[in-house]
C-alpha cells in the first residue's frame, strides 16, 4: 500500500535518512501539498471534472504536489495538483490542474477538501488564469474583477514577478466552469499576498 507523505518530507529524504511526518501540508521554500504519483500519463484539467478543458499532462511516476480533493458532478474524486517537472518544448514546470484520483498511486483520503480551501483574494480587474507560473504560459481562463478567488500559494515567474495560484470560485454559464484553477499575476490582486505559502519548485 502506498501512503503519500508531505512534499517537504519526500524532498528532505534525498538529503537525510530520517523522515518525519507532519499533519499539515508543507509550507515554505519546498512548497505546499503532499507528493503523489500518477500510475499512468493522465490529464490535468482546468476545472474539477473530466469534461472540463485538458490543459496539461501529469506523466507516469512524476512528482505531483497533491493539494486538495473535490468531487466532480458525477461523484468522481479529483485532486488539485501541481505537476512539478516540465517537458522542454511541451509543458512548463509547475503546471497546475485537477487530476482524476483513479490515476494516482497513493490513497488521497487525507487530502483536505478544496471547498473553502485557501485565502480569499479579489482581482482589481478582469485578469488571466494561466496554466503555469508565468504570463507567457497558456491562458486557460479568467478571474473576473471583484470575484471570490481562493488564493492557494505564491511563486515568482522567470522574470521575478509574483504569481498567485488561485481557484476562481464563480463560473460563467457557457464560458467557464466554477472552481477553474490557474496562476494570476499578483499585480492584479487587491490584497497583499505576502502571507500566502510558497508554491514550491521541482
trRosetta pair geometry for C-beta under 8 A, 3 or more apart (Angstrom, degrees):
i j d omega theta_ij theta_ji phi_ij phi_ji
1 107 7.3 0 -177 -18 101 120
2 37 8.0 -94 177 43 156 107
2 105 5.0 17 49 138 164 100
2 106 4.5 -103 117 -98 111 68
2 107 7.0 163 82 -2 73 75
3 106 6.5 80 -154 -147 11 105
3 107 6.7 -22 -110 40 56 103
4 34 4.5 83 140 149 122 122
4 35 6.1 -173 -160 75 93 57
4 36 5.1 -30 -106 -82 136 79
4 66 6.5 -22 -171 37 165 136
4 106 3.9 87 -50 163 96 160
4 107 7.2 -142 -2 61 93 57
4 108 7.0 33 3 -94 142 64
4 110 7.6 -155 59 52 105 118
5 9 4.5 -94 153 80 118 129
5 10 5.4 141 81 -54 112 90
5 19 7.1 -42 -155 -177 154 133
5 21 6.3 -108 -141 -108 92 91
5 34 6.5 174 93 -157 22 93
5 35 6.2 -3 65 42 72 102
6 9 4.7 91 66 1 84 106
6 10 7.4 -160 93 -7 45 85
6 21 6.7 136 6 -149 104 61
6 22 5.2 1 -17 46 158 97
6 24 7.8 44 -102 90 134 38
6 25 6.4 162 -132 -139 100 40
6 26 4.7 120 169 -35 115 100
6 33 7.9 149 -151 110 61 34
6 34 5.5 -71 -104 -107 38 75
6 35 7.6 60 136 1 18 83
7 10 5.8 -55 -150 35 36 110
7 11 6.4 31 156 -14 69 107
7 25 7.5 25 14 -162 101 82
7 26 5.2 -120 59 35 84 129
7 30 6.3 175 116 139 98 101
7 31 5.5 -56 111 87 147 101
7 32 7.1 73 30 116 138 17
7 33 5.3 51 -26 84 131 74
7 34 6.1 -161 -36 -129 76 19
7 35 4.8 123 -102 -46 67 84
7 65 5.4 -6 -76 -116 147 94
7 200 6.6 19 124 -151 147 176
8 11 5.9 -57 -148 41 32 108
8 12 6.0 32 155 -20 67 110
8 22 7.5 16 59 14 120 132
8 26 3.3 156 -16 -122 115 155
8 28 7.3 48 -95 56 135 109
8 30 4.4 104 -107 93 82 146
8 31 7.4 180 -66 57 77 65
9 12 5.7 -57 -144 39 29 110
9 13 6.5 42 153 -35 62 99
9 19 5.4 67 -174 -160 107 96
9 20 6.5 -142 -115 67 108 50
9 21 6.2 3 -86 -99 160 50
9 22 7.2 -171 -48 6 116 89
9 26 7.4 -163 -14 -59 70 131
10 13 5.7 -45 -157 15 31 118
10 35 4.3 -6 -1 2 160 154
10 63 7.6 169 122 -134 145 116
11 14 6.2 -42 -175 12 44 112
11 30 5.3 -165 54 -153 153 123
12 15 6.0 -68 -163 45 50 99
12 16 5.8 -17 160 33 87 108
12 19 7.3 137 89 -118 106 66
12 30 7.7 -25 -45 -114 86 162
13 16 6.7 -82 -123 65 29 68
13 17 7.9 48 -151 -128 67 20
13 19 5.6 0 -88 -87 102 104
16 19 7.8 158 97 -68 100 50
22 26 6.9 112 51 -77 140 74
24 27 7.9 -24 124 -14 109 102
25 32 4.9 39 147 -166 128 78
25 33 5.4 10 -147 -63 124 18
25 34 6.5 -104 -111 -41 85 73
25 67 7.2 30 -112 -137 158 59
25 112 8.0 -83 -26 4 115 117
25 197 7.9 145 106 92 109 172
26 30 5.7 -40 141 87 138 110
26 31 6.5 52 94 84 109 51
26 32 6.3 -168 77 -119 64 33
26 33 7.4 -43 43 49 84 39
26 200 7.8 62 98 -71 110 138
27 32 5.8 19 -96 -90 64 85
27 197 3.6 -94 -143 -129 105 130
27 198 6.8 123 -175 33 64 71
28 31 7.8 -57 73 -8 52 21
28 197 6.9 -51 -30 -156 36 94
28 198 5.8 -4 154 31 14 117
29 198 5.7 16 -95 68 29 163
29 200 7.2 94 150 -110 33 68
30 198 7.8 106 43 86 31 121
30 200 5.5 3 140 -122 33 114
31 65 6.0 -96 142 -100 127 150
31 82 7.7 -120 -175 68 134 148
31 153 7.7 53 -151 -176 68 162
31 198 6.1 -88 -93 110 46 88
31 199 5.8 -6 -132 138 91 39
31 200 1.4 -17 -77 -47 113 151
31 201 6.6 -156 -54 12 123 40
32 65 6.3 91 88 172 62 136
32 67 6.3 42 121 -114 111 96
32 152 7.2 -156 71 159 161 94
32 153 5.2 -146 0 -72 138 145
32 197 5.2 101 -68 108 115 134
32 198 7.3 174 -29 84 87 50
32 199 6.2 -58 18 -133 102 39
32 200 6.2 -157 12 -10 53 116
33 65 3.3 102 75 174 147 93
33 66 5.4 153 -173 65 108 36
33 67 4.5 -62 -96 -80 107 63
33 81 7.3 110 -156 -130 151 64
33 82 6.6 -174 2 23 161 105
33 200 7.6 -115 31 25 100 142
34 65 7.2 125 53 -159 28 57
34 66 4.9 -33 65 62 84 99
34 106 7.9 -125 129 106 118 156
34 110 7.7 67 -28 88 166 110
34 111 6.8 -127 27 -91 127 91
35 63 5.8 -44 -143 -151 105 87
35 64 7.2 119 -156 66 52 47
35 65 6.7 -38 -91 -99 50 52
35 66 7.4 69 164 11 3 90
36 64 5.2 -44 72 76 79 100
36 65 7.8 99 22 -148 81 9
36 66 4.1 48 0 -31 127 125
36 79 6.9 -25 58 141 162 160
36 81 6.8 -92 56 -112 116 133
36 104 5.0 -4 165 -159 127 120
36 105 7.0 175 -173 48 77 78
36 106 4.8 -121 -128 37 89 122
36 108 6.6 7 -100 -85 149 107
37 61 5.3 9 -174 -137 120 37
37 62 6.7 163 -137 63 75 38
37 63 7.0 -32 -91 -96 86 36
37 64 6.6 158 -92 21 33 95
37 104 7.1 120 69 -155 36 69
37 105 4.9 -5 76 20 90 123
37 106 6.8 91 30 -16 75 100
38 41 6.9 85 123 -103 141 19
38 42 4.9 -154 -144 17 139 116
38 58 4.8 135 -29 119 140 106
38 59 6.8 171 59 104 130 18
38 60 5.7 -100 99 -105 96 37
38 61 7.1 -77 68 -20 67 27
38 62 6.5 13 29 39 100 86
38 64 6.6 71 -25 -13 87 139
38 99 6.8 -117 -84 -165 110 143
38 103 5.2 0 -144 144 94 97
38 104 6.1 -58 -97 -97 52 53
38 105 7.2 131 -170 -19 7 85
39 60 6.6 4 165 -136 21 86
39 61 7.8 56 -113 -58 35 64
39 103 6.4 -147 42 -172 79 56
39 104 7.3 117 -7 -166 87 9
39 105 4.8 120 -58 -72 99 84
40 60 5.6 -16 -132 -89 19 100
40 103 5.6 -91 52 -148 92 101
41 57 5.9 -6 -172 -172 96 118
41 58 7.4 167 -153 86 49 49
41 59 5.2 -14 -109 -127 85 56
41 60 5.4 -55 -50 -31 63 85
42 57 7.1 141 74 -157 33 69
42 58 5.3 -18 66 61 87 94
42 99 5.8 77 113 -151 126 100
42 100 6.3 -124 -173 40 132 94
42 103 3.9 109 -84 145 155 160
43 50 7.6 105 66 -137 137 76
43 54 4.3 -74 -154 -129 124 117
43 56 7.6 126 -165 80 56 43
43 57 6.5 -53 -110 -105 39 59
43 58 7.6 14 95 18 10 83
43 97 7.5 -89 147 129 68 143
43 99 7.3 167 85 -120 53 63
43 100 7.4 53 55 -5 89 100
44 54 6.8 103 66 -162 49 71
44 55 5.6 -69 101 67 95 78
44 56 3.9 -8 50 69 128 89
44 57 6.3 -117 0 -53 95 10
44 58 5.7 109 -58 -30 96 89
44 81 7.3 -114 -118 72 101 94
44 83 6.1 -92 -67 -21 141 126
44 95 6.1 131 78 127 170 108
44 96 7.1 159 -177 129 132 24
44 97 2.8 110 171 58 92 142
44 98 7.0 124 -164 48 56 35
44 99 6.3 -33 -101 -72 61 81
44 131 7.9 107 111 -158 130 108
45 48 7.5 130 97 -97 119 17
45 49 6.7 -132 142 69 151 42
45 50 6.6 -126 -68 -110 157 34
45 52 4.7 101 175 75 112 104
45 53 6.9 144 -153 82 71 40
45 54 5.7 -51 -95 -100 69 55
45 55 6.8 112 -140 10 20 86
45 78 7.3 -71 54 -146 124 136
45 97 5.3 134 43 177 30 110
45 98 4.6 -44 64 62 93 92
45 99 7.6 160 14 -75 86 31
46 52 5.2 -131 59 148 79 118
46 53 4.8 17 10 65 124 92
46 54 7.8 -152 -13 -99 82 10
46 55 4.9 90 -61 -26 90 127
46 97 6.3 -52 -74 -126 35 97
46 98 7.6 -29 70 15 11 97
46 129 7.9 106 -157 113 109 130
46 131 7.8 -75 -96 -97 93 92
46 140 4.9 -156 -108 155 129 126
46 141 6.0 145 -177 -38 132 123
46 177 7.0 135 103 41 95 119
46 180 5.2 1 152 -145 96 92
46 181 6.6 -168 -168 45 52 70
46 182 7.2 -1 -145 -55 92 103
47 52 3.5 -168 47 -113 98 161
47 53 7.6 77 8 31 92 70
47 98 6.7 -36 115 12 21 137
47 171 8.0 42 -121 -102 141 117
47 176 7.8 158 -64 177 130 68
47 177 3.4 7 -103 85 165 144
47 178 7.2 93 -146 69 123 41
47 179 5.9 103 -148 86 82 80
47 180 5.0 -46 -80 -90 89 67
47 181 7.4 158 -93 3 39 79
48 52 7.3 72 41 -6 23 146
48 70 4.6 -48 -136 95 150 127
48 71 7.6 71 158 92 125 20
48 72 5.3 -167 140 -90 79 75
48 78 4.7 176 -151 60 79 148
48 80 7.7 -50 -87 -66 97 91
48 98 5.0 172 -101 -109 53 165
48 114 7.1 -173 -80 63 141 157
48 177 7.6 -163 34 144 63 135
48 179 5.3 -8 -1 102 112 134
49 52 4.8 106 67 -18 86 100
49 72 3.9 123 -101 -141 73 122
49 73 6.1 9 -105 9 130 91
49 74 7.8 107 -136 10 96 93
49 76 8.0 108 -127 60 57 112
49 78 7.0 -89 -59 -46 30 149
49 98 7.6 47 8 89 32 150
49 177 6.8 -149 29 -144 119 156
50 72 6.7 -57 -2 -66 74 176
50 76 6.9 4 -18 74 114 154
50 100 6.2 27 -81 -75 109 119
52 98 7.5 58 58 46 136 125
52 177 5.1 -57 -110 -7 119 156
52 180 7.6 -176 -163 -103 139 85
53 140 6.7 -165 91 -161 133 103
54 57 8.0 37 171 -69 113 65
54 97 7.9 59 -153 -170 53 155
55 95 7.2 -164 119 180 97 114
55 97 5.4 -179 57 -88 106 133
55 131 4.7 -161 160 -111 125 126
55 138 6.7 -168 -161 90 98 132
55 140 4.8 0 -113 -112 140 149
56 83 6.4 -147 128 26 132 144
56 91 5.3 104 -144 -137 106 131
56 95 4.2 164 -124 146 174 145
56 97 5.6 180 45 -9 102 142
56 131 5.9 143 -38 -179 120 130
57 83 7.3 95 97 -114 44 169
57 91 6.5 -135 40 -47 86 160
58 62 6.0 -146 -175 61 71 126
58 64 5.3 17 -148 -82 130 135
58 81 6.5 25 -87 98 147 137
58 83 4.6 -148 -102 -94 78 117
58 97 7.7 -145 -37 65 103 108
58 99 5.4 -16 14 -99 148 133
58 103 7.8 130 77 118 117 125
59 62 4.5 84 65 -27 81 127
59 83 7.5 92 9 -156 73 125
59 85 7.5 -56 40 72 119 117
59 87 7.7 101 -33 -56 141 124
62 83 6.2 27 121 -155 141 88
62 84 6.9 -174 164 48 99 84
62 85 5.4 -119 -148 32 114 113
63 84 4.4 -24 93 36 100 135
63 85 6.6 99 42 -19 90 93
63 202 7.4 113 69 -159 130 64
64 81 4.4 14 171 177 114 134
64 82 6.7 160 -162 73 64 44
64 83 5.5 -27 -107 -99 90 54
64 84 6.6 -154 -95 -5 32 86
64 99 6.9 12 179 -15 160 158
64 104 7.7 -104 67 -117 139 106
65 81 6.0 155 74 -158 51 71
65 82 4.2 2 47 48 108 100
65 84 6.4 96 -21 -57 92 100
65 199 8.0 154 68 179 163 74
65 200 6.6 133 -76 63 155 136
66 69 8.0 13 177 -61 107 84
66 79 5.0 -33 -140 174 102 129
66 80 7.5 111 -160 75 53 52
66 81 5.1 -30 -96 -98 53 99
66 104 7.2 67 -85 -141 134 151
66 106 7.8 -129 -8 70 155 126
66 108 6.1 -122 -180 -124 153 116
66 111 5.7 -87 143 -96 112 135
67 79 7.6 139 42 173 61 78
67 80 4.6 -52 59 95 109 100
67 81 6.4 -180 3 -92 85 39
67 82 7.1 73 -38 -13 114 91
67 111 7.3 79 102 -159 27 117
67 114 7.7 68 105 -97 97 91
67 117 7.5 126 144 155 101 152
67 152 6.6 7 -168 -161 151 135
68 79 7.4 170 87 -153 32 60
68 80 5.0 11 54 36 78 117
68 111 5.6 158 -137 160 30 106
68 112 5.0 -48 -120 81 93 78
68 113 6.2 24 -174 132 110 16
68 114 4.0 134 116 -77 127 70
68 117 4.8 -90 -81 -50 163 170
69 77 5.6 -12 -169 -166 115 104
69 78 7.0 153 -155 80 62 45
69 79 5.4 -30 -99 -101 77 68
69 80 7.5 -146 -77 9 27 78
69 101 7.0 37 -133 -79 113 128
69 108 5.8 136 -76 138 132 118
69 111 4.4 110 -21 90 104 121
69 112 7.4 167 23 86 80 30
69 113 6.4 -59 69 -111 74 43
69 114 6.4 -146 75 -21 21 91
70 77 7.5 142 77 -151 29 58
70 78 5.5 -24 68 63 79 95
70 80 7.1 49 5 -31 107 100
70 98 7.4 -63 52 -128 109 129
70 113 6.8 87 -86 -164 69 69
70 114 4.0 -48 -51 33 114 124
70 115 6.7 124 -110 -34 102 79
70 179 7.0 -147 152 167 173 160
71 75 5.4 -16 -173 -142 126 36
71 76 6.5 141 -154 67 71 32
71 77 5.8 -44 -95 -91 69 52
71 78 7.2 140 -117 13 18 81
72 75 7.2 -47 66 23 66 17
72 76 4.9 -4 34 57 109 89
72 78 5.6 78 -44 -23 95 119
76 100 6.5 -28 158 -139 127 93
76 101 7.2 -176 168 28 78 100
76 102 7.5 -56 -159 -16 107 112
77 100 7.8 101 86 -165 60 53
77 101 3.8 1 96 0 105 147
77 102 7.8 130 60 -33 90 71
77 108 7.1 166 146 79 139 124
78 98 4.2 17 168 178 126 117
78 99 6.7 147 -162 68 73 34
78 100 6.2 -47 -107 -99 71 41
78 101 6.4 -132 -95 -28 18 87
79 98 6.8 147 70 -157 34 65
79 99 5.1 -27 62 61 91 91
79 100 8.0 16 18 113 83 6
79 101 5.4 108 -25 -86 102 79
79 104 6.2 25 17 -37 150 153
79 108 5.5 -85 -89 -158 131 164
79 111 6.5 84 -128 48 100 176
80 96 7.4 10 -177 -175 85 98
80 97 7.7 -146 -143 125 59 21
80 98 5.5 -38 -91 -97 58 72
80 114 5.6 108 -14 -96 131 128
80 167 7.7 -53 -118 -80 153 122
80 181 6.2 147 -138 -76 114 164
81 96 7.3 -177 97 -146 40 61
81 97 6.9 -19 62 70 74 56
81 98 7.4 108 17 -126 77 26
81 99 5.0 -7 21 1 129 120
82 94 5.4 -12 -176 -150 112 66
82 95 7.3 152 -158 77 60 34
82 96 5.1 -29 -102 -97 72 80
82 165 7.6 -56 -82 -115 120 157
82 199 6.7 142 -94 180 165 106
82 200 7.6 139 86 66 153 102
83 91 7.4 -10 98 140 137 137
83 93 8.0 -136 108 -154 75 42
83 94 7.3 171 74 -123 56 12
83 95 4.9 -11 53 63 108 88
83 96 7.6 -164 15 -82 75 28
83 97 7.4 -1 -12 31 107 96
84 93 6.5 -4 167 -165 45 89
84 94 6.3 14 -128 -78 42 60
84 200 7.8 -47 -112 115 108 106
84 201 7.4 86 -153 150 98 36
84 202 4.6 127 165 -119 99 59
85 93 6.1 -63 -167 -116 22 88
85 202 5.6 77 -87 -132 55 117
86 90 7.7 160 169 69 76 80
86 91 5.5 -157 -154 101 73 70
86 92 5.1 -55 -117 178 127 22
86 93 3.5 -79 -32 -53 105 65
86 94 7.5 -33 -59 11 97 57
86 95 7.2 110 -105 -17 80 101
86 132 8.0 43 -102 -123 117 142
86 202 7.7 -83 -4 -77 79 130
87 90 3.8 -23 99 58 115 119
87 91 4.8 48 36 38 95 87
91 95 5.4 -54 176 -26 108 149
91 132 7.7 159 178 -64 69 131
92 95 5.4 124 70 -61 80 92
92 131 7.1 134 41 103 118 94
92 132 3.4 21 82 -113 143 166
92 133 7.4 -162 143 35 135 63
92 134 6.7 -150 -142 29 157 118
92 137 5.1 -59 -6 -108 154 120
93 132 7.2 94 68 -147 41 123
93 201 7.4 28 142 -162 133 73
93 202 5.4 -60 -158 -57 134 113
94 132 6.0 104 86 -148 79 82
94 133 5.3 -6 101 -2 134 112
94 155 6.8 -150 168 154 160 172
94 199 6.7 79 -155 132 131 130
94 200 7.9 173 -109 88 118 67
94 201 7.0 -65 -60 -129 126 47
94 202 7.3 -108 -47 -56 87 73
95 131 5.3 1 -145 152 92 95
95 132 4.9 -46 -90 -81 68 90
95 137 7.6 -176 -102 -163 86 139
96 131 6.7 -167 45 -169 70 51
96 132 7.5 158 3 -94 78 40
96 165 6.1 142 -71 -138 164 117
96 181 5.6 -108 130 131 118 117
96 182 6.7 168 71 -110 120 36
96 183 6.9 131 15 -39 132 87
97 131 7.2 -1 -55 -146 104 91
97 181 6.6 166 -111 73 37 121
98 181 6.9 131 -38 16 87 133
99 103 6.2 -110 170 69 101 112
99 104 6.4 99 118 -56 126 107
100 103 5.0 73 78 6 92 106
100 104 7.9 -167 99 -15 51 87
101 104 5.6 -56 -157 23 48 115
101 108 5.7 -122 -138 39 111 138
104 108 6.0 41 93 -37 148 125
107 110 7.6 72 116 0 92 90
108 111 4.8 -11 178 -4 89 121
112 117 5.9 130 112 -95 119 118
113 116 6.7 41 96 43 107 95
113 117 6.6 -166 99 -41 56 106
114 117 5.0 -76 -148 18 38 129
114 167 6.9 141 179 -93 109 167
114 179 7.0 80 131 -156 131 132
116 150 8.0 145 177 -110 12 134
117 150 6.0 70 88 177 64 146
117 152 7.1 26 131 -106 102 90
117 167 7.6 68 76 12 95 145
118 150 3.2 103 70 170 139 95
118 151 5.3 162 179 65 109 38
118 152 4.7 -61 -101 -79 116 58
118 166 7.3 120 -172 -132 156 61
118 167 6.4 170 10 23 156 107
119 150 7.1 115 48 -161 27 60
119 151 4.7 -36 68 61 82 102
119 195 7.6 44 -7 93 174 106
119 196 6.6 -136 35 -93 129 89
120 148 5.9 -46 -140 -153 105 87
120 149 7.2 117 -155 67 53 48
120 150 6.7 -40 -89 -102 49 51
120 151 7.1 26 117 8 3 93
121 149 5.1 -44 73 77 80 101
121 150 7.8 93 23 -157 81 8
121 151 4.1 64 -6 -43 123 120
121 164 6.8 -25 58 142 164 159
121 166 6.7 -92 57 -112 117 132
121 189 5.0 -6 167 -159 126 121
121 190 7.1 174 -172 48 77 78
121 191 4.8 -121 -127 37 87 123
121 193 6.7 8 -99 -88 147 106
122 146 5.4 9 -174 -136 118 36
122 147 6.8 165 -138 65 75 38
122 148 7.0 -33 -92 -98 86 38
122 149 6.6 159 -92 21 33 95
122 189 7.1 121 69 -155 37 70
122 190 5.0 -6 75 21 90 123
122 191 6.8 92 29 -16 76 99
123 126 6.9 80 125 -103 142 19
123 127 4.9 -157 -145 18 136 114
123 143 4.7 141 -38 120 139 105
123 144 6.7 172 56 105 133 20
123 145 5.5 -102 99 -105 99 38
123 146 7.0 -75 67 -18 70 27
123 147 6.5 15 27 39 103 85
123 149 6.6 74 -27 -13 87 139
123 184 6.8 -115 -87 -165 107 143
123 188 5.3 -2 -146 143 90 98
123 189 6.1 -58 -100 -98 49 55
123 190 7.3 113 171 -17 7 85
124 145 6.7 -18 141 -132 21 87
124 188 5.8 -143 39 -170 88 55
124 189 6.9 145 -13 -149 89 6
124 190 5.1 130 -67 -68 91 79
125 145 5.3 -25 -144 -87 22 106
125 188 5.8 -87 47 -148 87 102
126 142 5.9 -7 -172 -172 95 118
126 143 7.5 167 -154 86 48 49
126 144 5.2 -14 -110 -129 84 57
126 145 5.2 -57 -49 -28 61 88
127 142 7.1 142 75 -156 32 69
127 143 5.3 -18 67 62 86 94
127 184 5.8 79 111 -151 126 100
127 185 6.4 -122 -175 40 133 94
127 188 4.0 106 -84 147 157 160
128 135 7.5 103 67 -135 138 78
128 139 4.4 -69 -156 -132 126 116
128 141 7.5 124 -165 80 57 45
128 142 6.5 -53 -111 -106 39 58
128 143 7.5 15 96 17 11 84
128 182 7.5 -89 147 129 68 142
128 184 7.2 167 85 -120 53 64
128 185 7.4 52 55 -5 90 99
129 139 6.9 105 68 -162 49 70
129 140 5.8 -69 101 68 94 76
129 141 3.8 -10 51 70 127 91
129 142 6.3 -114 0 -50 95 10
129 143 5.6 110 -59 -31 95 89
129 166 7.3 -114 -117 71 101 95
129 168 6.1 -91 -67 -22 141 127
129 180 6.1 127 82 127 170 109
129 181 7.2 160 -176 130 132 23
129 182 2.8 108 171 61 93 141
129 183 6.9 124 -163 48 56 36
129 184 6.2 -33 -101 -71 61 81
130 133 7.5 129 97 -98 119 16
130 134 6.8 -131 141 70 151 41
130 135 6.6 -127 -69 -110 157 35
130 137 4.7 101 174 75 112 104
130 138 6.8 144 -154 82 71 41
130 139 5.6 -50 -96 -100 70 56
130 140 6.8 110 -139 12 22 85
130 163 7.3 -71 55 -147 123 137
130 182 5.3 134 43 177 30 110
130 183 4.5 -44 64 62 92 93
130 184 7.6 161 14 -74 86 31
131 137 5.2 -131 60 148 80 117
131 138 4.8 18 10 65 125 92
131 139 7.8 -145 -11 -92 82 10
131 140 5.0 84 -59 -21 91 129
131 182 6.3 -51 -73 -126 35 96
131 183 7.5 -31 68 15 11 97
132 137 3.5 -166 48 -116 98 161
132 138 7.6 77 8 31 92 70
132 183 6.6 -35 114 11 21 138
133 137 7.3 74 42 -7 23 146
133 155 4.6 -54 -131 97 151 125
133 156 7.5 72 158 92 127 21
133 157 5.3 -165 140 -91 80 73
133 163 4.6 177 -151 57 79 146
133 165 7.7 -52 -86 -64 96 92
133 183 5.1 175 -101 -111 53 164
133 199 7.0 -177 -77 65 140 157
134 137 4.8 107 67 -18 86 100
134 157 4.0 122 -100 -142 74 120
134 158 6.0 9 -103 9 132 92
134 159 7.7 110 -135 8 97 93
134 163 7.0 -91 -59 -46 30 149
134 183 7.6 44 9 91 32 150
135 157 6.8 -24 -2 -100 74 174
135 161 7.3 1 -16 75 113 147
135 185 6.2 23 -79 -73 110 118
137 183 7.5 58 58 46 136 127
139 182 8.0 62 -152 -170 51 154
140 180 7.4 -162 119 -180 96 116
140 182 5.5 -179 59 -90 103 134
141 168 6.4 -149 131 24 132 145
141 176 5.4 103 -143 -136 104 131
141 180 4.4 172 -130 145 171 145
141 182 5.5 178 46 -7 105 143
142 168 7.3 96 96 -117 45 169
142 176 6.5 -133 40 -47 87 160
143 147 6.1 -147 -176 61 70 124
143 149 5.3 17 -148 -83 128 136
143 166 6.4 27 -89 96 146 137
143 168 4.6 -148 -103 -93 77 116
143 182 7.7 -145 -38 66 103 107
143 184 5.3 -17 14 -98 149 133
143 188 7.8 129 77 117 118 125
144 147 4.5 83 67 -25 83 127
144 168 7.5 93 10 -156 74 125
144 170 7.5 -55 39 72 120 118
144 172 7.7 104 -35 -57 139 123
147 168 6.2 29 119 -156 141 88
147 169 6.9 -173 163 49 100 84
147 170 5.4 -118 -148 31 116 115
148 169 4.6 -22 92 35 98 135
148 170 6.7 99 42 -19 88 93
149 166 4.3 13 170 178 114 133
149 167 6.7 159 -163 73 64 44
149 168 5.5 -27 -108 -99 90 54
149 169 6.7 -155 -96 -5 32 85
149 184 6.9 13 178 -15 160 158
149 189 7.8 -103 66 -117 139 106
150 166 6.1 153 73 -159 50 71
150 167 4.2 0 48 49 109 101
150 169 6.4 97 -21 -57 93 100
151 154 7.9 7 -180 -58 108 83
151 164 5.3 -40 -137 178 97 127
151 165 7.6 106 -162 76 52 54
151 166 5.4 -30 -98 -99 49 95
151 189 7.5 74 -88 -146 126 151
151 191 7.7 -110 -28 72 153 130
151 193 6.2 -141 -163 -127 150 111
151 196 5.5 -94 146 -96 115 133
152 164 7.6 139 43 172 66 76
152 165 4.3 -54 61 98 113 101
152 166 6.3 -173 3 -91 87 35
152 167 6.8 82 -42 -16 112 90
152 196 7.4 72 97 -161 28 120
152 199 7.5 63 108 -97 99 93
153 164 7.4 174 89 -153 33 60
153 165 5.0 13 53 38 78 116
153 196 5.5 159 -136 158 31 108
153 197 5.0 -49 -117 81 95 79
153 198 6.2 34 -173 142 111 14
153 199 3.9 136 114 -75 129 70
153 200 7.7 -22 161 0 156 75
154 162 5.6 -12 -170 -165 112 108
154 163 7.1 153 -156 80 60 45
154 164 5.4 -30 -100 -101 74 69
154 165 7.5 -146 -77 10 26 78
154 186 7.0 40 -134 -82 110 127
154 193 5.5 136 -77 137 131 118
154 196 4.5 113 -20 86 102 122
154 197 7.5 168 23 85 78 32
154 198 6.4 -57 69 -111 75 46
154 199 6.5 -146 75 -20 22 92
155 162 7.4 141 77 -151 28 61
155 163 5.5 -24 69 63 79 94
155 165 7.0 46 6 -29 108 100
155 183 7.5 -64 53 -126 109 128
155 198 6.7 92 -86 -165 70 70
155 199 4.0 -48 -51 33 117 124
155 200 7.6 -60 -94 35 117 30
155 201 7.8 140 -141 -72 120 73
156 160 5.4 -17 -173 -144 126 36
156 161 6.6 139 -154 67 73 28
156 162 5.7 -47 -95 -91 67 53
156 163 7.2 136 -122 13 17 80
157 160 7.1 -47 67 22 67 17
157 161 5.0 -6 35 58 109 85
157 162 7.9 -160 -1 -86 79 6
157 163 5.6 80 -46 -23 95 118
161 185 6.6 -19 151 -142 126 94
161 186 7.2 -171 167 30 79 102
161 187 7.4 -49 -163 -18 112 112
162 185 7.8 103 88 -164 60 53
162 186 3.8 6 96 -4 104 148
162 187 7.9 132 61 -33 89 70
162 193 7.0 167 146 76 140 126
163 183 4.2 16 167 179 126 118
163 184 6.7 146 -163 67 73 34
163 185 6.2 -48 -108 -100 71 41
163 186 6.4 -132 -96 -29 18 87
164 183 6.8 147 71 -156 34 65
164 184 5.1 -27 63 61 91 90
164 185 7.9 20 18 117 83 6
164 186 5.4 109 -25 -86 101 78
164 189 6.1 25 17 -37 150 154
164 193 5.5 -95 -89 -150 130 164
164 196 6.6 90 -131 42 100 174
165 181 7.3 12 -177 -176 87 97
165 182 7.6 -145 -143 126 60 21
165 183 5.5 -39 -91 -95 59 72
165 184 7.9 152 -101 15 12 76
165 199 5.6 107 -11 -95 131 128
166 181 7.2 -177 96 -146 40 60
166 182 6.9 -20 61 70 74 55
166 183 7.4 110 17 -124 77 25
166 184 5.1 -6 19 1 129 120
167 179 5.4 -11 -177 -152 112 66
167 180 7.3 154 -157 78 60 33
167 181 5.1 -28 -101 -96 72 80
168 176 7.4 -11 98 140 137 137
168 178 8.0 -136 108 -155 75 42
168 179 7.2 170 74 -125 55 12
168 180 4.9 -11 52 63 108 88
168 181 7.6 -164 14 -81 74 28
168 182 7.4 -1 -12 31 108 95
169 178 6.5 -3 167 -166 45 89
169 179 6.3 14 -127 -79 42 61
170 178 6.1 -63 -169 -117 22 88
171 175 7.7 158 168 70 76 80
171 176 5.5 -157 -155 101 72 71
171 177 5.1 -57 -118 175 126 23
171 178 3.5 -79 -32 -53 106 64
171 179 7.5 -32 -59 10 97 57
171 180 7.2 110 -105 -16 80 101
172 175 3.8 -26 100 61 115 118
172 176 4.7 49 36 38 95 88
176 180 5.4 -55 176 -25 107 150
177 180 5.4 124 71 -61 81 93
184 188 6.2 -109 170 70 100 112
184 189 6.4 99 118 -56 125 108
185 188 5.0 74 78 7 92 106
185 189 7.9 -167 100 -15 51 88
186 189 5.6 -57 -157 24 47 115
186 193 5.7 -120 -137 33 110 139
189 193 6.2 42 94 -41 148 124
192 195 7.6 72 113 1 90 90
193 196 4.9 -14 179 -1 87 121
